[in-house]
Amino acid sequence: MKRILLSGGGTGGHIYPALAIANAVRRRYPHVQIAYIGTENGLEARIVPRSEDITFYTVKIQGFKRSLSLDNLRTIAKFVRAVQRSKEFLKEFRPDVVVGTGGYVSGPAVFAAHRLDIPTLIHEQNVVPGLTTRFLTRYADVTAVSFSSSEGYLENANRLVHTGNPRATEVIHGDAEQGRKSLELDDSDKPLVLFVGGSRGARPINEAVMEMVPRMAELPDVCFVYVTGEIHYEEIKRDLDGRAPGNLRIVPFVYNMPDVLAATSLVVGRAGASTLAELTALGIPSILIPSPYVTNNHQEANARWLEEQGAARVILERECTAENLWREILEIMKDPVKRRSMGEKAKILGRPKAAEVLVDELERICR
């Protein structure tokens, strides 16, 4: 495999799996050339260029509205232009295979590759497949899913494989010492509770945590790390100025998440598919607050799956008060046996070799 082109964007849940695939391909093919198609305003435009030796191309595209709208006519026009632009990039880069990991930007890239007879693979991270995956599955050579229960939604797939989420492979290489060092935490023997609302942050979680901050002093032997999301960071930093306990660290974003997760004892956050892949790969117990604003309510489906296995607790956003959240945290953090049991059950569900399995599939379709 000499060249591979990736596409996925909008949220970290689509971007990080693509980068995990890139890293897995590099481990097997050290001299591979990698390119990426994203949007210039999406999160991928900030994250992907931080990776070394990835050529980054951009197209202009937007998602479909779920109701009748004139915007959908504009979306179709942008899709057609983005397909044409993607074809130009593909002819320039000449990849052996194209991989789409979701988000509407991956649609034109994978479809363009199909029209140019370039082998394609798409990866679906969530239990309930997104609109882009459902559209592309009839064109892609391989459709890979993170959850076996996704298979019933994708009957038109040419080849359907259950691989797990490649992000799982990425996080098992994390360094706990480096994670603590990056957060300026010196107490390596103290358990760490990580609050994270996804790549953009989550206001309802932030509001509950903000109200709960004074109570963190009740657990002086626990370190708390609060990832606010970049758009909320300055406001939260101002609001907590002078009243944050000494065992709390506040950061806008974490770029070395595998290292930080390696040091984490409990995660409180959303239920995106990449998050679940990370939790299960490392065996980290969690309190999940699924976003109700995502397509098909797929985060609650993700979260309930983990809860049913005894690896997580679920709090719906409408029930996410400081009181409810703190009660769950206390119950888990004050009971090491319960915490260990939840972690063990999470790890049983993990598929840490997901990225390698995906590379096997890429090799197969490139032959």
VOGU-3710 file (C-alpha; in Angstrom, 3 decimals, decimal comma):
1> mkrillsggg> 0,000/0,000/0,000  1,678/3,189/-1,179  -1,023/5,865/-0,864  -4,207/6,113/1,195  -6,729/8,952/1,312  -8,996/9,490/4,325  -12,088/11,606/4,791  -14,252/12,328/7,817  -15,139/15,421/9,761  -17,406/17,636/11,777
11> tgghiypala> -16,633/16,095/15,171  -13,749/14,276/16,795  -15,871/11,118/16,639  -15,281/11,008/12,884  -11,791/12,503/12,781  -9,931/10,487/15,424  -10,937/7,086/13,979  -9,563/8,236/10,609  -6,268/9,250/12,201  -6,146/5,951/14,090
21> ianavrrryp> -6,441/4,123/10,767  -3,676/6,339/9,358  -1,373/5,448/12,248  -2,141/1,732/11,941  -1,363/1,816/8,217  1,905/3,611/8,966  2,916/0,983/11,487  2,578/-1,659/8,792  3,737/0,495/5,848  6,197/3,085/7,216
31> hvqiayigte> 6,634/4,831/3,851  2,948/5,151/2,971  1,757/8,570/1,753  -1,454/9,820/3,365  -3,927/12,510/2,306  -7,150/13,736/3,890  -10,248/15,484/2,511  -12,087/17,688/4,989  -13,660/21,124/5,222  -11,775/24,321/5,923
41> nglearivpr> -14,064/25,333/8,792  -14,538/21,950/10,455  -12,678/20,625/13,475  -10,618/18,461/11,121  -8,952/21,614/9,765  -7,431/22,161/13,225  -6,699/18,553/14,176  -5,470/16,863/10,987  -2,710/19,373/10,111  -1,163/18,682/13,530
51> seditfytvk> -0,342/15,183/12,281  2,904/14,880/10,390  3,046/14,212/6,669  -0,676/14,270/5,877  -1,683/16,249/2,779  -4,885/18,114/3,656  -7,436/18,992/0,971  -10,699/20,885/1,531  -14,115/20,907/-0,097  -17,238/22,948/0,631
61> iqgfkrslsl> -20,175/20,834/1,721  -23,069/20,917/4,185  -25,425/18,345/5,638  -29,017/17,613/4,676  -31,911/18,952/6,705  -34,309/16,283/7,938  -37,313/18,359/6,858  -38,239/19,792/3,468  -36,078/22,845/2,927  -34,602/24,982/0,173
71> dnlrtiakfv> -31,293/24,402/1,943  -31,403/20,825/0,701  -31,311/22,062/-2,899  -28,186/24,031/-2,017  -26,780/20,935/-0,307  -27,265/18,884/-3,484  -25,529/21,560/-5,552  -22,628/21,680/-3,073  -22,427/17,891/-3,064  -22,090/17,783/-6,850
81> ravqrskefl> -19,339/20,426/-6,758  -17,600/18,651/-3,864  -17,636/15,365/-5,786  -16,018/17,073/-8,762  -13,432/18,731/-6,528  -12,738/15,417/-4,795  -12,162/13,772/-8,167  -9,515/16,401/-8,898  -7,771/15,664/-5,596  -7,936/11,912/-6,206
91> kefrpdvvvg> -6,450/12,234/-9,671  -3,672/14,378/-8,234  -2,889/12,142/-5,234  -3,626/8,759/-6,909  -4,509/6,747/-3,764  -4,626/2,972/-3,700  -7,692/3,139/-1,462  -10,080/5,737/0,008  -11,488/5,480/3,539  -14,497/7,406/4,850
101> tggyvsgpav> -15,179/7,637/8,568  -18,388/9,632/8,548  -19,606/13,180/8,694  -21,101/14,647/5,544  -17,682/15,618/4,145  -16,835/11,943/3,614  -19,790/11,539/1,240  -18,359/13,268/-1,839  -14,862/11,848/-1,262  -15,981/8,208/-1,142
111> faahrldipt> -18,547/8,648/-3,912  -15,919/10,285/-6,148  -13,549/7,380/-5,486  -16,285/4,914/-6,435  -16,870/6,748/-9,708  -13,142/6,594/-10,437  -12,988/2,838/-9,656  -10,738/3,369/-6,620  -11,295/0,776/-3,833  -13,252/2,205/-0,899
121> liheqnvvpg> -13,962/1,373/2,732  -16,303/3,217/5,065  -16,413/2,921/8,834  -19,480/3,514/11,008  -18,765/4,321/14,653  -22,280/4,365/16,123  -24,848/1,689/16,915  -27,349/3,471/14,628  -25,617/4,324/11,326  -25,641/7,920/10,148
131> lttrfltrya> -27,187/9,242/6,946  -23,822/9,420/5,163  -23,064/5,764/5,921  -26,502/4,656/4,742  -25,975/6,539/1,486  -22,444/5,269/0,886  -22,882/1,627/1,882  -24,190/0,659/-1,587  -21,092/2,173/-3,222  -18,302/1,201/-0,827
141> dvtavsfsss> -16,420/-2,056/-1,331  -16,385/-2,637/2,442  -18,582/-1,262/5,224  -17,017/-1,709/8,661  -19,026/-1,274/11,862  -18,063/-0,772/15,489  -21,098/-2,601/16,879  -22,517/-5,890/15,599  -26,025/-4,501/16,216  -25,444/-1,978/13,391
151> egylenanrl> -25,585/-4,734/10,802  -29,387/-4,783/10,630  -29,414/-1,208/9,323  -27,006/-1,885/6,453  -28,459/-4,717/4,412  -27,326/-3,151/1,119  -23,622/-3,358/1,967  -21,394/-5,103/-0,567  -19,285/-6,527/2,262  -20,076/-5,923/5,924
161> vhtgnprate> -17,499/-6,544/8,668  -17,596/-6,028/12,426  -14,211/-4,534/13,312  -14,775/-2,344/16,342  -13,655/1,285/16,430  -10,028/1,979/15,400  -9,782/4,613/18,115  -9,551/1,682/20,538  -6,206/0,714/19,048  -4,920/4,256/19,368
171> vihgdaeqgr> -5,628/4,697/23,069  -3,945/1,487/24,220  -0,610/3,144/23,396  -1,228/6,004/25,858  1,336/6,919/28,524  -0,219/7,668/31,938  2,882/9,461/33,208  2,898/11,765/30,196  -0,822/12,341/30,607  -0,420/13,494/34,213
181> kslelddsdk> 2,586/15,591/33,307  0,679/17,377/30,532  -2,017/18,280/33,078  0,593/19,367/35,634  -0,554/16,694/38,083  2,137/15,492/40,473  0,063/13,069/42,559  0,550/9,903/40,544  -1,079/7,725/43,209  -4,391/9,605/43,268
191> plvlfvggsr> -7,330/8,466/41,106  -8,354/10,894/38,382  -11,899/11,816/37,355  -12,136/13,269/33,849  -15,058/15,463/32,778  -15,234/15,854/29,019  -18,154/16,982/26,889  -16,773/16,058/23,490  -14,632/18,034/21,075  -16,940/21,069/21,220
201> garpineavm> -17,822/20,869/24,882  -21,367/20,443/26,205  -23,141/23,266/27,993  -25,547/21,117/30,096  -22,632/19,069/31,421  -20,658/22,241/32,034  -23,532/23,763/34,012  -23,858/20,708/36,244  -20,108/20,533/36,816  -19,892/24,255/37,547
211> emvprmaelp> -22,487/23,921/40,299  -20,704/20,842/41,629  -17,177/22,345/41,730  -17,222/23,398/45,426  -18,045/19,819/46,453  -14,889/18,461/44,818  -12,994/19,516/47,938  -14,904/16,748/49,753  -12,701/14,232/47,888  -9,192/15,627/48,486
221> dvcfvyvtge> -7,611/12,296/47,504  -9,094/12,507/43,999  -7,838/14,647/41,100  -10,524/16,213/38,896  -9,839/17,321/35,318  -12,482/19,433/33,638  -12,259/19,711/29,818  -14,607/22,564/28,997  -14,416/22,687/25,204  -12,655/25,632/23,597
231> ihyeeikrdl> -15,787/27,726/23,034  -16,710/27,612/26,739  -13,245/27,815/28,298  -12,768/31,565/28,833  -16,235/32,052/30,298  -15,853/29,107/32,680  -12,343/30,142/33,690  -13,637/33,594/34,631  -16,614/32,191/36,552  -14,407/29,826/38,579
241> dgrapgnlri> -11,621/32,297/39,218  -10,672/32,122/42,880  -13,161/29,419/43,863  -11,829/26,276/42,192  -10,442/23,726/44,715  -6,794/22,747/44,506  -7,584/19,245/43,230  -9,276/20,586/40,054  -7,578/21,286/36,704  -9,480/23,187/34,004
251> vpfvynmpdv> -8,391/22,878/30,360  -10,070/23,877/27,072  -9,121/20,811/25,032  -6,970/17,694/25,265  -4,896/16,827/22,214  -3,112/13,889/23,890  -6,275/12,086/25,005  -4,714/8,581/24,900  -2,134/9,679/27,496  -4,732/11,370/29,701
261> laatslvvgr> -7,110/8,403/29,525  -4,283/6,059/30,504  -4,174/7,940/33,822  -7,958/8,162/34,295  -10,052/6,232/36,834  -13,524/7,498/35,877  -14,847/9,384/32,831  -17,900/11,643/32,943  -19,038/12,698/29,499  -20,984/12,193/26,321
271> agastlaelt> -21,543/8,810/24,667  -20,034/9,254/21,242  -18,794/6,070/19,622  -15,123/7,006/19,841  -15,526/7,672/23,553  -17,026/4,211/24,067  -14,220/2,641/22,039  -11,665/4,355/24,260  -13,417/3,385/27,494  -13,764/-0,268/26,559
281> algipsilip> -10,247/-0,589/25,160  -8,772/0,679/28,437  -11,395/-0,685/30,824  -12,443/2,674/32,294  -15,753/2,956/34,178  -17,926/5,863/33,126  -20,926/8,052/33,795  -22,431/8,775/30,390  -24,666/11,742/29,563  -25,751/11,132/25,963
291> spyvtnnhqe> -26,433/14,128/23,762  -30,115/14,271/22,776  -29,305/16,524/19,816  -27,618/13,954/17,571  -29,153/12,127/14,628  -31,345/9,135/15,557  -30,526/9,720/19,244  -27,569/7,399/18,593  -25,650/8,452/21,707  -28,316/7,101/24,034
301> anarwleeqg> -28,260/3,805/22,114  -24,474/3,751/22,552  -24,695/4,549/26,263  -27,462/2,060/27,036  -25,408/-0,691/25,409  -22,542/-0,025/27,823  -24,882/0,342/30,811  -26,559/-2,990/30,060  -23,170/-4,675/30,346  -22,565/-3,134/33,793
311> aarvilerec> -19,691/-0,952/32,571  -21,334/2,478/32,862  -24,042/4,536/34,481  -26,331/6,660/32,278  -27,805/10,032/33,204  -30,064/11,596/30,591  -29,359/15,245/29,933  -32,720/16,362/31,332  -31,775/14,607/34,594  -28,204/15,852/34,696
321> taenlwreil> -28,202/18,012/37,798  -25,227/18,665/40,030  -26,920/16,626/42,762  -27,528/13,562/40,557  -24,087/13,677/39,017  -22,249/14,102/42,329  -24,197/11,224/43,880  -23,073/8,882/41,076  -19,470/10,077/41,321  -19,383/9,544/45,087
331> eimkdpvkrr> -20,867/6,056/44,808  -18,236/4,961/42,278  -15,186/6,768/43,673  -15,822/5,672/47,269  -16,188/2,032/46,263  -12,968/0,703/44,665  -14,512/-2,748/44,250  -17,432/-1,348/42,237  -15,083/0,826/40,199  -12,830/-2,112/39,414
341> smgekakilg> -15,820/-4,296/38,463  -17,157/-1,663/36,069  -13,720/-1,303/34,512  -13,357/-5,057/34,031  -16,763/-5,280/32,375  -15,861/-2,389/30,096  -12,627/-4,055/29,041  -14,389/-7,300/28,110  -16,279/-5,279/25,488  -13,178/-3,667/24,015
351> rpkaaevlvd> -11,747/-4,443/20,585  -8,190/-3,082/20,923  -7,050/-4,550/17,590  -9,763/-2,800/15,562  -7,342/-0,665/13,557  -5,229/-3,676/12,573  -8,366/-5,521/11,415  -9,257/-2,528/9,265  -5,788/-2,498/7,720  -6,294/-6,180/6,875
361> elericr> -9,468/-5,208/5,033  -7,677/-2,418/3,192  -5,013/-4,838/2,065  -7,681/-7,230/0,828  -9,451/-4,691/-1,381  -6,178/-3,256/-2,682  -4,989/-6,583/-4,110
//
